[in-house]
Amino acid sequence: MAKKIVKLWYDREGDYLEVMFDRKAGYFRETKSDQVMEKVDKDGNILGFSIFKVSKIRRKPLQVALT
C-alpha cells in the first residue's frame, strides 16, 4: 500500500500554518471559520487547508468542517 505524504508548513512571522494532503492545482476558499481556508481542486476535492492566527488557539481546539 502506498503511503500518503502530508506537507506541513508554518510561517512564524505570519502566524500561519498550511497542511497539504495532495500536490494538485487548486484554489483556497473560505470555511465557516475566519481562521481557516480549505484548498480544493476544480472538482471540489479537499487538497489541504490553512490556519491563520495559529498562536491564538490556546484554551479550546479549533473545530471546522471541511466540505
N, CA, C and O atoms as a CHARMM CRD file, in Angstrom:
* protein
*
  268
    1    1 MET  N      0.84100  -1.17200   0.00000 PROA 1      0.00000
    2    1 MET  CA     0.00000   0.00000   0.00000 PROA 1      0.00000
    3    1 MET  C      0.89400   1.24600   0.00000 PROA 1      0.00000
    4    1 MET  O      1.84100   1.33600   0.78000 PROA 1      0.00000
    5    2 ALA  N      0.58600   2.19600  -0.87500 PROA 2      0.00000
    6    2 ALA  CA     1.36500   3.43500  -0.95700 PROA 2      0.00000
    7    2 ALA  C      1.08500   4.32100   0.25000 PROA 2      0.00000
    8    2 ALA  O     -0.05200   4.44900   0.70500 PROA 2      0.00000
    9    3 LYS  N      2.14800   4.92400   0.75100 PROA 3      0.00000
   10    3 LYS  CA     1.99900   5.82200   1.90100 PROA 3      0.00000
   11    3 LYS  C      1.59900   7.21100   1.41400 PROA 3      0.00000
   12    3 LYS  O      2.06500   7.67400   0.37400 PROA 3      0.00000
   13    4 LYS  N      0.73500   7.86400   2.17700 PROA 4      0.00000
   14    4 LYS  CA     0.33300   9.23700   1.89000 PROA 4      0.00000
   15    4 LYS  C      1.29600  10.17700   2.59700 PROA 4      0.00000
   16    4 LYS  O      1.59700   9.98300   3.77500 PROA 4      0.00000
   17    5 ILE  N      1.77200  11.16900   1.91000 PROA 5      0.00000
   18    5 ILE  CA     2.65800  12.16900   2.48600 PROA 5      0.00000
   19    5 ILE  C      1.83400  13.43400   2.74100 PROA 5      0.00000
   20    5 ILE  O      1.10700  13.90000   1.86400 PROA 5      0.00000
   21    6 VAL  N      1.95900  13.97500   3.94400 PROA 6      0.00000
   22    6 VAL  CA     1.29300  15.22100   4.30000 PROA 6      0.00000
   23    6 VAL  C      2.36000  16.29000   4.43700 PROA 6      0.00000
   24    6 VAL  O      3.34500  16.10100   5.15200 PROA 6      0.00000
   25    7 LYS  N      2.17100  17.40800   3.75900 PROA 7      0.00000
   26    7 LYS  CA     3.13500  18.50800   3.80800 PROA 7      0.00000
   27    7 LYS  C      2.62200  19.56000   4.79200 PROA 7      0.00000
   28    7 LYS  O      1.50400  20.05700   4.65900 PROA 7      0.00000
   29    8 LEU  N      3.46300  19.89200   5.78800 PROA 8      0.00000
   30    8 LEU  CA     3.13000  20.91700   6.77900 PROA 8      0.00000
   31    8 LEU  C      4.10700  22.07000   6.62000 PROA 8      0.00000
   32    8 LEU  O      5.30700  21.86100   6.44300 PROA 8      0.00000
   33    9 TRP  N      3.58600  23.28000   6.68500 PROA 9      0.00000
   34    9 TRP  CA     4.43600  24.44600   6.58600 PROA 9      0.00000
   35    9 TRP  C      3.93300  25.49900   7.56000 PROA 9      0.00000
   36    9 TRP  O      2.74800  25.83100   7.55300 PROA 9      0.00000
   37   10 TYR  N      4.82100  26.03200   8.40200 PROA 10     0.00000
   38   10 TYR  CA     4.44700  27.05500   9.36700 PROA 10     0.00000
   39   10 TYR  C      5.28600  28.29600   9.14900 PROA 10     0.00000
   40   10 TYR  O      6.51100  28.21900   9.05800 PROA 10     0.00000
   41   11 ASP  N      4.62900  29.43800   9.06700 PROA 11     0.00000
   42   11 ASP  CA     5.29700  30.72900   8.94000 PROA 11     0.00000
   43   11 ASP  C      5.10700  31.46700  10.26200 PROA 11     0.00000
   44   11 ASP  O      4.02200  31.97400  10.54800 PROA 11     0.00000
   45   12 ARG  N      6.16400  31.52400  11.06200 PROA 12     0.00000
   46   12 ARG  CA     6.08900  32.13600  12.39400 PROA 12     0.00000
   47   12 ARG  C      5.74800  33.62300  12.30000 PROA 12     0.00000
   48   12 ARG  O      4.93300  34.12400  13.07500 PROA 12     0.00000
   49   13 GLU  N      6.36700  34.32400  11.35800 PROA 13     0.00000
   50   13 GLU  CA     6.10700  35.75900  11.21100 PROA 13     0.00000
   51   13 GLU  C      4.64200  36.04100  10.88800 PROA 13     0.00000
   52   13 GLU  O      4.04200  36.96100  11.44400 PROA 13     0.00000
   53   14 GLY  N      4.08000  35.25600   9.99900 PROA 14     0.00000
   54   14 GLY  CA     2.68300  35.44400   9.60700 PROA 14     0.00000
   55   14 GLY  C      1.70600  34.70000  10.50600 PROA 14     0.00000
   56   14 GLY  O      0.49400  34.86500  10.37300 PROA 14     0.00000
   57   15 ASP  N      2.23000  33.86900  11.43500 PROA 15     0.00000
   58   15 ASP  CA     1.40500  33.05500  12.33300 PROA 15     0.00000
   59   15 ASP  C      0.39800  32.23600  11.52100 PROA 15     0.00000
   60   15 ASP  O     -0.80800  32.27300  11.76300 PROA 15     0.00000
   61   16 TYR  N      0.93900  31.49900  10.55100 PROA 16     0.00000
   62   16 TYR  CA     0.15600  30.82500   9.51400 PROA 16     0.00000
   63   16 TYR  C      0.63500  29.38000   9.36400 PROA 16     0.00000
   64   16 TYR  O      1.83400  29.13000   9.23300 PROA 16     0.00000
   65   17 LEU  N     -0.29400  28.44100   9.38300 PROA 17     0.00000
   66   17 LEU  CA     0.01500  27.02300   9.18700 PROA 17     0.00000
   67   17 LEU  C     -0.70200  26.53200   7.93700 PROA 17     0.00000
   68   17 LEU  O     -1.88300  26.81300   7.73600 PROA 17     0.00000
   69   18 GLU  N      0.02200  25.80000   7.10500 PROA 18     0.00000
   70   18 GLU  CA    -0.57900  25.22400   5.90600 PROA 18     0.00000
   71   18 GLU  C     -0.34600  23.71800   5.93000 PROA 18     0.00000
   72   18 GLU  O      0.76600  23.26100   6.19500 PROA 18     0.00000
   73   19 VAL  N     -1.39500  22.94800   5.65500 PROA 19     0.00000
   74   19 VAL  CA    -1.33200  21.48700   5.62300 PROA 19     0.00000
   75   19 VAL  C     -1.86500  21.04600   4.26100 PROA 19     0.00000
   76   19 VAL  O     -3.00200  21.34900   3.90000 PROA 19     0.00000
   77   20 MET  N     -1.02400  20.32100   3.50500 PROA 20     0.00000
   78   20 MET  CA    -1.42500  19.84900   2.18100 PROA 20     0.00000
   79   20 MET  C     -1.41400  18.32400   2.14200 PROA 20     0.00000
   80   20 MET  O     -0.44400  17.68500   2.54900 PROA 20     0.00000
   81   21 PHE  N     -2.49900  17.76200   1.64900 PROA 21     0.00000
   82   21 PHE  CA    -2.64000  16.31300   1.50900 PROA 21     0.00000
   83   21 PHE  C     -2.23500  15.84400   0.12100 PROA 21     0.00000
   84   21 PHE  O     -1.82100  14.69900  -0.05800 PROA 21     0.00000
   85   22 ASP  N     -2.35600  16.73200  -0.86100 PROA 22     0.00000
   86   22 ASP  CA    -2.11500  16.36700  -2.24900 PROA 22     0.00000
   87   22 ASP  C     -1.55000  17.56500  -2.99700 PROA 22     0.00000
   88   22 ASP  O     -1.98400  18.69500  -2.77800 PROA 22     0.00000
   89   23 ARG  N     -0.58400  17.32400  -3.87800 PROA 23     0.00000
   90   23 ARG  CA     0.00900  18.39100  -4.68600 PROA 23     0.00000
   91   23 ARG  C     -0.66100  18.41500  -6.04200 PROA 23     0.00000
   92   23 ARG  O     -0.19500  17.79300  -6.99700 PROA 23     0.00000
   93   24 LYS  N     -1.75600  19.14000  -6.10900 PROA 24     0.00000
   94   24 LYS  CA    -2.50200  19.29700  -7.36200 PROA 24     0.00000
   95   24 LYS  C     -2.89500  20.76100  -7.48800 PROA 24     0.00000
   96   24 LYS  O     -2.89700  21.50700  -6.50900 PROA 24     0.00000
   97   25 ALA  N     -3.22400  21.15200  -8.69500 PROA 25     0.00000
   98   25 ALA  CA    -3.72000  22.51000  -8.91000 PROA 25     0.00000
   99   25 ALA  C     -5.03700  22.68700  -8.16300 PROA 25     0.00000
  100   25 ALA  O     -5.86700  21.77800  -8.12300 PROA 25     0.00000
  101   26 GLY  N     -5.21600  23.84400  -7.58400 PROA 26     0.00000
  102   26 GLY  CA    -6.44300  24.11500  -6.85700 PROA 26     0.00000
  103   26 GLY  C     -6.48400  25.54800  -6.38500 PROA 26     0.00000
  104   26 GLY  O     -5.66500  26.37400  -6.78700 PROA 26     0.00000
  105   27 TYR  N     -7.43500  25.83100  -5.53700 PROA 27     0.00000
  106   27 TYR  CA    -7.59300  27.18600  -5.01600 PROA 27     0.00000
  107   27 TYR  C     -8.11000  27.11800  -3.58600 PROA 27     0.00000
  108   27 TYR  O     -8.70800  26.12500  -3.17200 PROA 27     0.00000
  109   28 PHE  N     -7.86600  28.19900  -2.83500 PROA 28     0.00000
  110   28 PHE  CA    -8.34400  28.28900  -1.45800 PROA 28     0.00000
  111   28 PHE  C     -9.73200  28.92100  -1.45200 PROA 28     0.00000
  112   28 PHE  O    -10.02100  29.84000  -2.21900 PROA 28     0.00000
  113   29 ARG  N    -10.58400  28.40300  -0.56400 PROA 29     0.00000
  114   29 ARG  CA   -11.90100  29.01300  -0.37700 PROA 29     0.00000
  115   29 ARG  C    -12.20500  29.08900   1.11500 PROA 29     0.00000
  116   29 ARG  O    -11.63100  28.35900   1.92300 PROA 29     0.00000
  117   30 GLU  N    -13.11600  29.98400   1.45800 PROA 30     0.00000
  118   30 GLU  CA   -13.46700  30.21700   2.85000 PROA 30     0.00000
  119   30 GLU  C    -14.20300  29.03200   3.46300 PROA 30     0.00000
  120   30 GLU  O    -14.83000  28.23300   2.76700 PROA 30     0.00000
  121   31 THR  N    -14.10600  28.94400   4.78900 PROA 31     0.00000
  122   31 THR  CA   -14.89900  27.98500   5.56400 PROA 31     0.00000
  123   31 THR  C    -15.75700  28.80700   6.52400 PROA 31     0.00000
  124   31 THR  O    -15.77400  30.03500   6.44000 PROA 31     0.00000
  125   32 LYS  N    -16.45400  28.15400   7.41800 PROA 32     0.00000
  126   32 LYS  CA   -17.27300  28.87200   8.39400 PROA 32     0.00000
  127   32 LYS  C    -16.43200  29.59500   9.43800 PROA 32     0.00000
  128   32 LYS  O    -16.94700  30.44400  10.16500 PROA 32     0.00000
  129   33 SER  N    -15.15100  29.27100   9.52000 PROA 33     0.00000
  130   33 SER  CA   -14.23400  29.93400  10.44100 PROA 33     0.00000
  131   33 SER  C    -13.42900  30.98700   9.68200 PROA 33     0.00000
  132   33 SER  O    -12.92800  30.72300   8.58900 PROA 33     0.00000
  133   34 ASP  N    -13.30800  32.17200  10.26100 PROA 34     0.00000
  134   34 ASP  CA   -12.49200  33.20600   9.61500 PROA 34     0.00000
  135   34 ASP  C    -11.00200  32.91100   9.73900 PROA 34     0.00000
  136   34 ASP  O    -10.18900  33.62500   9.15100 PROA 34     0.00000
  137   35 GLN  N    -10.62400  31.87800  10.48900 PROA 35     0.00000
  138   35 GLN  CA    -9.22200  31.48400  10.65000 PROA 35     0.00000
  139   35 GLN  C     -8.79800  30.38500   9.68200 PROA 35     0.00000
  140   35 GLN  O     -7.60100  30.15600   9.50500 PROA 35     0.00000
  141   36 VAL  N     -9.75000  29.70400   9.05500 PROA 36     0.00000
  142   36 VAL  CA    -9.42600  28.51900   8.25800 PROA 36     0.00000
  143   36 VAL  C     -9.89500  28.68200   6.81100 PROA 36     0.00000
  144   36 VAL  O    -11.02200  29.09800   6.53900 PROA 36     0.00000
  145   37 MET  N     -8.98400  28.33700   5.89300 PROA 37     0.00000
  146   37 MET  CA    -9.31200  28.27400   4.46400 PROA 37     0.00000
  147   37 MET  C     -9.04000  26.83500   4.02400 PROA 37     0.00000
  148   37 MET  O     -8.10200  26.20300   4.51000 PROA 37     0.00000
  149   38 GLU  N     -9.85200  26.32400   3.11400 PROA 38     0.00000
  150   38 GLU  CA    -9.60100  24.98100   2.58400 PROA 38     0.00000
  151   38 GLU  C     -9.13300  25.09800   1.14200 PROA 38     0.00000
  152   38 GLU  O     -9.59700  25.96200   0.39800 PROA 38     0.00000
  153   39 LYS  N     -8.21700  24.22800   0.75600 PROA 39     0.00000
  154   39 LYS  CA    -7.75400  24.19300  -0.62800 PROA 39     0.00000
  155   39 LYS  C     -8.43700  23.02600  -1.31100 PROA 39     0.00000
  156   39 LYS  O     -8.41400  21.90000  -0.81500 PROA 39     0.00000
  157   40 VAL  N     -9.05100  23.30900  -2.46500 PROA 40     0.00000
  158   40 VAL  CA    -9.78700  22.29300  -3.21000 PROA 40     0.00000
  159   40 VAL  C     -9.35300  22.29700  -4.66900 PROA 40     0.00000
  160   40 VAL  O     -8.82600  23.29200  -5.16800 PROA 40     0.00000
  161   41 ASP  N     -9.57900  21.17000  -5.34900 PROA 41     0.00000
  162   41 ASP  CA    -9.30900  21.10900  -6.78500 PROA 41     0.00000
  163   41 ASP  C    -10.55700  21.57100  -7.53900 PROA 41     0.00000
  164   41 ASP  O    -11.54700  21.96800  -6.92500 PROA 41     0.00000
  165   42 LYS  N    -10.50600  21.51900  -8.85500 PROA 42     0.00000
  166   42 LYS  CA   -11.62700  22.00900  -9.67000 PROA 42     0.00000
  167   42 LYS  C    -12.91700  21.23300  -9.44300 PROA 42     0.00000
  168   42 LYS  O    -14.00200  21.73500  -9.73900 PROA 42     0.00000
  169   43 ASP  N    -12.80800  19.98900  -8.91000 PROA 43     0.00000
  170   43 ASP  CA   -13.99000  19.17700  -8.64100 PROA 43     0.00000
  171   43 ASP  C    -14.48000  19.30600  -7.19300 PROA 43     0.00000
  172   43 ASP  O    -15.46000  18.67100  -6.80400 PROA 43     0.00000
  173   44 GLY  N    -13.78700  20.13500  -6.40200 PROA 44     0.00000
  174   44 GLY  CA   -14.19100  20.34000  -5.01100 PROA 44     0.00000
  175   44 GLY  C    -13.58100  19.36600  -4.02400 PROA 44     0.00000
  176   44 GLY  O    -13.95300  19.37400  -2.85000 PROA 44     0.00000
  177   45 ASN  N    -12.65200  18.52500  -4.46400 PROA 45     0.00000
  178   45 ASN  CA   -11.97900  17.58600  -3.56400 PROA 45     0.00000
  179   45 ASN  C    -10.97000  18.32900  -2.69400 PROA 45     0.00000
  180   45 ASN  O    -10.23700  19.18400  -3.19100 PROA 45     0.00000
  181   46 ILE  N    -10.92700  18.01300  -1.40800 PROA 46     0.00000
  182   46 ILE  CA   -10.03300  18.67800  -0.46800 PROA 46     0.00000
  183   46 ILE  C     -8.57600  18.29300  -0.74700 PROA 46     0.00000
  184   46 ILE  O     -8.23100  17.11300  -0.80600 PROA 46     0.00000
  185   47 LEU  N     -7.74000  19.30400  -0.91700 PROA 47     0.00000
  186   47 LEU  CA    -6.30000  19.10700  -1.11700 PROA 47     0.00000
  187   47 LEU  C     -5.51200  19.47700   0.12900 PROA 47     0.00000
  188   47 LEU  O     -4.37900  19.03100   0.30500 PROA 47     0.00000
  189   48 GLY  N     -6.11100  20.29500   0.99900 PROA 48     0.00000
  190   48 GLY  CA    -5.43300  20.74000   2.20400 PROA 48     0.00000
  191   48 GLY  C     -6.19500  21.87400   2.85500 PROA 48     0.00000
  192   48 GLY  O     -7.33900  22.16100   2.50400 PROA 48     0.00000
  193   49 PHE  N     -5.53500  22.51700   3.81800 PROA 49     0.00000
  194   49 PHE  CA    -6.16100  23.65100   4.49800 PROA 49     0.00000
  195   49 PHE  C     -5.07900  24.54600   5.08900 PROA 49     0.00000
  196   49 PHE  O     -3.92600  24.14000   5.23500 PROA 49     0.00000
  197   50 SER  N     -5.47100  25.76600   5.42400 PROA 50     0.00000
  198   50 SER  CA    -4.56000  26.70100   6.07500 PROA 50     0.00000
  199   50 SER  C     -5.26800  27.31300   7.27600 PROA 50     0.00000
  200   50 SER  O     -6.48900  27.46900   7.29200 PROA 50     0.00000
  201   51 ILE  N     -4.46100  27.65700   8.28900 PROA 51     0.00000
  202   51 ILE  CA    -4.99000  28.25500   9.51000 PROA 51     0.00000
  203   51 ILE  C     -4.20900  29.53500   9.79100 PROA 51     0.00000
  204   51 ILE  O     -2.97900  29.52500   9.84300 PROA 51     0.00000
  205   52 PHE  N     -4.92900  30.61900   9.96700 PROA 52     0.00000
  206   52 PHE  CA    -4.35000  31.90400  10.33000 PROA 52     0.00000
  207   52 PHE  C     -4.42100  32.07600  11.84300 PROA 52     0.00000
  208   52 PHE  O     -5.27800  31.48200  12.49700 PROA 52     0.00000
  209   53 LYS  N     -3.53000  32.88100  12.39700 PROA 53     0.00000
  210   53 LYS  CA    -3.50200  33.17900  13.83900 PROA 53     0.00000
  211   53 LYS  C     -3.41500  31.89300  14.66700 PROA 53     0.00000
  212   53 LYS  O     -4.15700  31.72400  15.63500 PROA 53     0.00000
  213   54 VAL  N     -2.53000  31.01000  14.29300 PROA 54     0.00000
  214   54 VAL  CA    -2.37300  29.71000  14.96400 PROA 54     0.00000
  215   54 VAL  C     -2.05900  29.89000  16.45000 PROA 54     0.00000
  216   54 VAL  O     -2.56500  29.13300  17.27800 PROA 54     0.00000
  217   55 SER  N     -1.24500  30.86400  16.79600 PROA 55     0.00000
  218   55 SER  CA    -0.85100  31.04300  18.19100 PROA 55     0.00000
  219   55 SER  C     -2.01700  31.46000  19.08900 PROA 55     0.00000
  220   55 SER  O     -1.90100  31.38100  20.31200 PROA 55     0.00000
  221   56 LYS  N     -3.11900  31.89300  18.52200 PROA 56     0.00000
  222   56 LYS  CA    -4.29600  32.30600  19.30500 PROA 56     0.00000
  223   56 LYS  C     -5.13600  31.10800  19.76000 PROA 56     0.00000
  224   56 LYS  O     -6.03200  31.25700  20.59100 PROA 56     0.00000
  225   57 ILE  N     -4.84600  29.92500  19.21900 PROA 57     0.00000
  226   57 ILE  CA    -5.59100  28.71500  19.58700 PROA 57     0.00000
  227   57 ILE  C     -4.96400  28.17000  20.86000 PROA 57     0.00000
  228   57 ILE  O     -3.92500  27.51300  20.80200 PROA 57     0.00000
  229   58 ARG  N     -5.57100  28.42800  21.99500 PROA 58     0.00000
  230   58 ARG  CA    -4.96300  28.04600  23.27000 PROA 58     0.00000
  231   58 ARG  C     -5.91000  27.27900  24.18400 PROA 58     0.00000
  232   58 ARG  O     -5.58600  26.17000  24.60800 PROA 58     0.00000
  233   59 ARG  N     -7.04100  27.83000  24.48700 PROA 59     0.00000
  234   59 ARG  CA    -7.90800  27.24700  25.51900 PROA 59     0.00000
  235   59 ARG  C     -8.78600  26.11200  25.01900 PROA 59     0.00000
  236   59 ARG  O     -9.01700  25.14000  25.73800 PROA 59     0.00000
  237   60 LYS  N     -9.27400  26.22800  23.79400 PROA 60     0.00000
  238   60 LYS  CA   -10.11300  25.16200  23.24200 PROA 60     0.00000
  239   60 LYS  C     -9.69300  24.89800  21.80300 PROA 60     0.00000
  240   60 LYS  O     -9.19600  25.79600  21.12300 PROA 60     0.00000
  241   61 PRO  N     -9.88900  23.68200  21.34700 PROA 61     0.00000
  242   61 PRO  CA    -9.46200  23.36000  19.97600 PROA 61     0.00000
  243   61 PRO  C    -10.31000  24.09600  18.94000 PROA 61     0.00000
  244   61 PRO  O    -11.48600  24.38600  19.16300 PROA 61     0.00000
  245   62 LEU  N     -9.69600  24.38200  17.82900 PROA 62     0.00000
  246   62 LEU  CA   -10.39700  24.96000  16.68700 PROA 62     0.00000
  247   62 LEU  C    -11.04300  23.81800  15.92900 PROA 62     0.00000
  248   62 LEU  O    -10.36300  22.86300  15.55200 PROA 62     0.00000
  249   63 GLN  N    -12.34200  23.90100  15.70000 PROA 63     0.00000
  250   63 GLN  CA   -13.05400  22.82100  15.02300 PROA 63     0.00000
  251   63 GLN  C    -13.79700  23.39100  13.81200 PROA 63     0.00000
  252   63 GLN  O    -14.62000  24.29700  13.94500 PROA 63     0.00000
  253   64 VAL  N    -13.49300  22.84800  12.63500 PROA 64     0.00000
  254   64 VAL  CA   -14.08700  23.32100  11.39100 PROA 64     0.00000
  255   64 VAL  C    -14.35900  22.12300  10.49500 PROA 64     0.00000
  256   64 VAL  O    -13.50900  21.24300  10.36100 PROA 64     0.00000
  257   65 ALA  N    -15.52300  22.08400   9.88700 PROA 65     0.00000
  258   65 ALA  CA   -15.83800  21.03200   8.90900 PROA 65     0.00000
  259   65 ALA  C    -15.31000  21.44400   7.55100 PROA 65     0.00000
  260   65 ALA  O    -15.62500  22.53100   7.06700 PROA 65     0.00000
  261   66 LEU  N    -14.51600  20.59800   6.93300 PROA 66     0.00000
  262   66 LEU  CA   -14.05200  20.81900   5.58000 PROA 66     0.00000
  263   66 LEU  C    -15.02800  20.12800   4.64700 PROA 66     0.00000
  264   66 LEU  O    -15.38200  18.96800   4.86200 PROA 66     0.00000
  265   67 THR  N    -15.46500  20.83200   3.61400 PROA 67     0.00000
  266   67 THR  CA   -16.50500  20.25400   2.74200 PROA 67     0.00000
  267   67 THR  C    -15.97300  19.74400   1.44200 PROA 67     0.00000
  268   67 THR  O    -16.73500  19.23600   0.62000 PROA 67     0.00000
